[in-house]
Amino acid sequence: MDSRYLETFIMVAECGSIAEAARRLNLTPAALAQRLRALEADIGQSLVVRSGRTVQPTAAGLAILDRARMLVAGTRDLRAIAGQGRPAGQLRLGATATAMTGILPGVIADLSARHPAIEYFVQPGASVDLYHRLIEEHLDAAILVEPNFPLPKSVDWLAMRHEPLVLLAPAERAGETLADLVSGARFIRYDRNQWGGQIVDRYLRENGLQVREWLELDALDAIAAMVDRGLGFSIVPDWGAPWPEGLRVEKTVLEGCEARRTGVLWRRSTARLAAVEAFVDSCRQVAVPVS
């Protein structure tokens, strides 16, 4: 039995959606469905059933779900244990959208050159979702926005980037102050469900800024593109390159404000600790010094 097929079933059970599970596993929905059918044929039971717009485990699926998780985790641990303390096995990583393009490629390039026996599974997501998946031991490490609450002793944190808030204005409104834009332009808000978006919201409230909000997005590159088209202004963390090419926006750092800190969070205790520590060391190599 291929452990990847069990992993597919687990992800479908957790997401309740073929499309979402396929996205997280970097598969097409058709390829994921094929894996499920192969697993069901091997086990001899239907494992999932459609219920409205969602997909739910059948009674047989629920019966094997916990054991499937144990088998998948055990398979990953075997590779690490066989390495006898050398970085090896599969690292299960998470990363935010900006970290996926701006930080993670450099980290994995460095790590792959030094430790070719490490394999990778990378799950994109929002910081809050990645945090919970790490705490629940579905991930070994994640590059995300620093939580604004005390961390449990089971995890550790390394800050990698200090990202001050910046004012984004369309090129045709270059030179206008924040007060000018607040009074004369619409505001494109960074999603308040995101930890970075909550920093922006605190800045607005602490400075008594009453904006004419008309759009709220969770994708920073999409916000920058909207500003580029003259659809409004925004305040966002100054995330690392790459930014969308060809933007005609004026970017101004807002002084004296809270900054977003992006870094790596990892579990201190795992069978893949040697690989996790090697990953964190590579994060240190590419980190921008932060205070």
C-alpha positions as CSV (number, residue, x, y, z in Angstrom):
1,M,0.0,0.0,0.0
2,D,1.4,3.4,-1.0
3,S,1.6,5.7,2.0
4,R,0.9,8.7,-0.4
5,Y,-2.5,7.3,-1.1
6,L,-3.3,7.2,2.7
7,E,-2.0,10.7,2.9
8,T,-4.5,11.7,0.2
9,F,-7.4,10.1,2.0
10,I,-6.4,11.9,5.3
11,M,-6.2,15.3,3.5
12,V,-9.6,14.8,1.9
13,A,-11.1,13.8,5.3
14,E,-9.6,17.0,6.9
15,C,-10.5,19.4,4.2
16,G,-14.0,18.0,3.3
17,S,-13.3,18.9,-0.3
18,I,-11.6,17.1,-3.2
19,A,-10.6,20.5,-4.8
20,E,-9.1,21.9,-1.6
21,A,-7.2,18.6,-0.8
22,A,-5.9,18.6,-4.3
23,R,-4.7,22.2,-4.0
24,R,-2.9,21.5,-0.7
25,L,-1.2,18.3,-2.1
26,N,-0.3,20.1,-5.4
27,L,-2.3,17.6,-7.4
28,T,-5.1,17.9,-9.9
29,P,-8.5,16.9,-8.6
30,A,-8.5,14.1,-11.2
31,A,-5.2,12.7,-10.0
32,L,-6.4,12.9,-6.4
33,A,-9.6,11.1,-7.2
34,Q,-7.6,8.4,-8.9
35,R,-5.5,7.9,-5.8
36,L,-8.6,7.6,-3.7
37,R,-10.1,5.0,-6.0
38,A,-6.8,3.0,-5.9
39,L,-6.8,3.1,-2.1
40,E,-10.5,2.0,-1.9
41,A,-9.8,-0.9,-4.3
42,D,-6.8,-2.0,-2.2
43,I,-8.8,-1.8,1.1
44,G,-12.0,-3.1,-0.4
45,Q,-14.2,-0.5,1.1
46,S,-15.6,2.9,0.1
47,L,-13.8,5.5,2.2
48,V,-15.5,8.8,1.3
49,V,-18.9,9.9,0.2
50,R,-20.3,13.2,-1.2
51,S,-22.6,15.0,1.1
52,G,-24.0,18.2,-0.6
53,R,-21.0,20.2,-1.6
54,T,-18.6,18.5,0.8
55,V,-16.9,15.1,0.9
56,Q,-17.1,13.1,4.2
57,P,-15.5,9.8,5.3
58,T,-17.8,6.8,5.3
59,A,-18.1,4.6,8.4
60,A,-15.2,2.5,7.0
61,G,-13.2,5.7,6.4
62,L,-13.7,7.0,9.9
63,A,-12.7,3.5,11.3
64,I,-9.3,3.7,9.6
65,L,-8.6,7.4,9.8
66,D,-6.6,7.5,13.0
67,R,-4.6,4.4,12.1
68,A,-3.9,5.9,8.7
69,R,-2.5,9.0,10.3
70,M,-0.2,6.8,12.5
71,L,0.9,4.8,9.5
72,V,1.8,7.9,7.4
73,A,3.6,9.5,10.3
74,G,5.4,6.2,11.0
75,T,6.6,5.9,7.4
76,R,8.0,9.4,7.4
77,D,9.7,8.7,10.7
78,L,11.3,5.5,9.4
79,R,13.3,7.5,6.8
80,A,14.5,9.9,9.4
81,I,15.4,7.1,11.9
82,A,17.3,5.2,9.2
83,G,19.5,8.4,8.7
84,Q,20.9,7.7,12.2
85,G,21.0,11.4,13.2
86,R,21.8,12.7,9.7
87,P,19.3,15.1,8.1
88,A,17.1,12.7,6.1
89,G,13.4,11.8,5.4
90,Q,10.5,14.0,4.5
91,L,10.1,17.5,6.0
92,R,6.5,18.7,6.1
93,L,6.7,22.4,5.8
94,G,4.1,25.3,5.6
95,A,4.6,28.7,4.2
96,T,2.5,31.8,3.6
97,A,2.0,33.1,0.0
98,T,4.7,35.7,0.2
99,A,7.1,33.3,2.0
100,M,6.4,30.7,-0.8
101,T,8.0,33.0,-3.4
102,G,10.2,35.3,-1.4
103,I,11.8,33.1,1.3
104,L,11.2,29.4,0.9
105,P,13.0,28.9,-2.6
106,G,16.3,30.2,-1.2
107,V,16.0,28.1,2.0
108,I,15.3,24.9,0.1
109,A,18.0,25.6,-2.4
110,D,20.6,26.0,0.4
111,L,19.3,23.0,2.3
112,S,19.1,20.7,-0.8
113,A,22.7,21.5,-1.7
114,R,23.9,20.5,1.8
115,H,21.5,17.7,2.6
116,P,20.3,15.9,-0.5
117,A,18.6,13.1,1.4
118,I,15.9,15.4,2.7
119,E,12.5,15.2,0.9
120,Y,9.9,18.0,1.0
121,F,6.1,18.4,1.3
122,V,5.1,22.1,1.3
123,Q,1.6,23.3,2.3
124,P,0.7,26.9,1.5
125,G,-1.7,28.7,3.8
126,A,-2.5,31.6,6.0
127,S,-0.4,32.0,9.1
128,V,-3.2,31.1,11.6
129,D,-4.0,27.9,9.7
130,L,-0.3,26.9,9.4
131,Y,0.2,27.6,13.1
132,H,-2.6,25.2,14.1
133,R,-1.4,22.5,11.7
134,L,2.1,22.8,13.3
135,I,0.7,22.6,16.9
136,E,-1.4,19.6,15.9
137,E,1.8,18.0,14.5
138,H,0.7,17.9,10.9
139,L,3.7,20.1,10.0
140,D,7.4,20.0,11.2
141,A,8.0,23.7,10.6
142,A,6.3,26.7,9.0
143,I,7.4,30.1,7.7
144,L,4.7,32.5,8.8
145,V,3.9,35.8,10.5
146,E,4.9,35.8,14.2
147,P,1.9,35.2,16.4
148,N,0.9,38.0,18.8
149,F,0.4,35.7,21.8
150,P,2.8,33.6,23.9
151,L,4.0,30.4,22.2
152,P,3.8,27.0,23.8
153,K,7.0,25.4,25.0
154,S,6.7,22.7,22.4
155,V,7.7,25.1,19.6
156,D,10.5,27.5,18.9
157,W,10.7,30.7,16.8
158,L,13.3,32.5,14.6
159,A,12.5,35.9,13.2
160,M,13.7,36.3,9.5
161,R,12.2,39.5,8.2
162,H,11.1,42.8,9.8
163,E,8.4,44.2,7.5
164,P,7.2,47.8,8.4
165,L,3.9,49.0,7.2
166,V,3.9,50.9,3.9
167,L,1.4,53.2,2.2
168,L,0.6,52.1,-1.3
169,A,-0.8,54.9,-3.6
170,P,-1.5,54.9,-7.4
171,A,1.2,56.6,-9.5
172,E,-1.2,59.3,-10.5
173,R,-1.6,60.3,-6.8
174,A,2.1,60.3,-6.0
175,G,3.1,62.9,-3.5
176,E,-0.2,62.9,-1.7
177,T,-0.1,62.4,2.1
178,L,-1.9,59.7,4.0
179,A,-4.4,62.3,5.2
180,D,-5.0,63.3,1.5
181,L,-5.7,59.7,0.5
182,V,-7.9,59.0,3.5
183,S,-10.1,62.0,2.6
184,G,-10.2,61.6,-1.1
185,A,-9.7,57.9,-2.1
186,R,-11.2,54.5,-1.4
187,F,-9.3,52.1,0.9
188,I,-8.3,48.5,-0.1
189,R,-8.0,46.7,3.2
190,Y,-5.7,43.8,4.0
191,D,-7.9,41.0,5.3
192,R,-8.4,41.3,9.1
193,N,-8.5,37.5,9.4
194,Q,-4.8,37.6,8.6
195,W,-2.3,38.4,11.4
196,G,-0.7,41.0,9.2
197,G,-4.1,42.5,8.4
198,Q,-4.7,42.8,12.1
199,I,-1.6,44.9,12.4
200,V,-2.9,47.3,9.7
201,D,-6.3,47.4,11.5
202,R,-4.6,48.4,14.8
203,Y,-2.6,51.1,13.0
204,L,-5.8,52.6,11.6
205,R,-7.6,52.5,14.9
206,E,-4.6,53.8,17.0
207,N,-4.3,56.8,14.6
208,G,-8.0,57.5,14.4
209,L,-8.1,57.0,10.6
210,Q,-11.6,56.7,9.2
211,V,-11.1,55.2,5.8
212,R,-13.7,54.7,3.0
213,E,-13.3,51.0,2.8
214,W,-14.7,49.2,-0.2
215,L,-12.6,46.0,-0.7
216,E,-10.9,43.5,1.6
217,L,-8.5,41.0,0.2
218,D,-6.2,38.4,1.7
219,A,-3.6,38.4,-1.1
220,L,-1.0,41.2,-0.9
221,D,0.0,40.9,-4.5
222,A,-3.6,41.3,-5.5
223,I,-3.9,44.4,-3.3
224,A,-0.8,46.0,-5.0
225,A,-2.3,45.2,-8.4
226,M,-5.6,46.9,-7.5
227,V,-3.7,50.0,-6.3
228,D,-1.7,49.9,-9.6
229,R,-5.0,50.2,-11.5
230,G,-6.0,53.3,-9.6
231,L,-8.8,51.5,-7.7
232,G,-7.8,52.9,-4.3
233,F,-4.9,53.0,-1.8
234,S,-3.8,50.6,0.8
235,I,-1.6,50.0,3.8
236,V,0.3,46.7,3.9
237,P,3.4,45.1,5.4
238,D,6.5,45.7,3.2
239,W,6.9,42.0,2.2
240,G,10.0,40.7,0.5
241,A,10.6,40.4,-3.2
242,P,9.3,39.4,-5.6
243,W,6.5,42.0,-6.0
244,P,4.4,41.9,-9.1
245,E,6.3,43.2,-12.1
246,G,5.5,46.5,-13.7
247,L,3.7,48.1,-10.8
248,R,3.1,51.9,-11.0
249,V,2.6,52.5,-7.3
250,E,4.2,54.9,-4.8
251,K,5.4,53.0,-1.7
252,T,6.0,55.0,1.4
253,V,7.2,53.6,4.7
254,L,5.0,54.6,7.7
255,E,7.3,55.6,10.5
256,G,6.8,54.6,14.1
257,C,4.3,51.9,13.5
258,E,4.1,48.2,14.5
259,A,5.9,46.0,12.0
260,R,5.0,42.5,10.8
261,R,7.7,40.0,11.6
262,T,8.0,36.9,9.4
263,G,10.0,33.9,10.5
264,V,10.1,30.2,11.0
265,L,8.2,28.3,13.7
266,W,9.2,24.7,14.4
267,R,8.5,21.8,16.7
268,R,11.2,21.0,19.2
269,S,10.5,17.3,19.5
270,T,10.1,15.1,16.4
271,A,11.7,12.0,14.9
272,R,12.8,14.3,12.1
273,L,14.6,16.7,14.4
274,A,18.0,16.5,12.5
275,A,16.2,17.6,9.3
276,V,14.2,20.3,11.1
277,E,17.3,21.7,12.7
278,A,19.1,21.7,9.3
279,F,16.1,23.6,7.8
280,V,16.2,26.2,10.6
281,D,19.9,26.6,10.0
282,S,19.2,27.3,6.3
283,C,16.6,29.8,7.4
284,R,19.3,31.6,9.4
285,Q,21.5,31.7,6.3
286,V,18.9,33.6,4.2
287,A,17.4,35.7,7.0
288,V,17.6,39.5,6.9
289,P,18.9,40.6,10.3
290,V,16.0,41.7,12.5
291,S,15.9,43.3,16.0
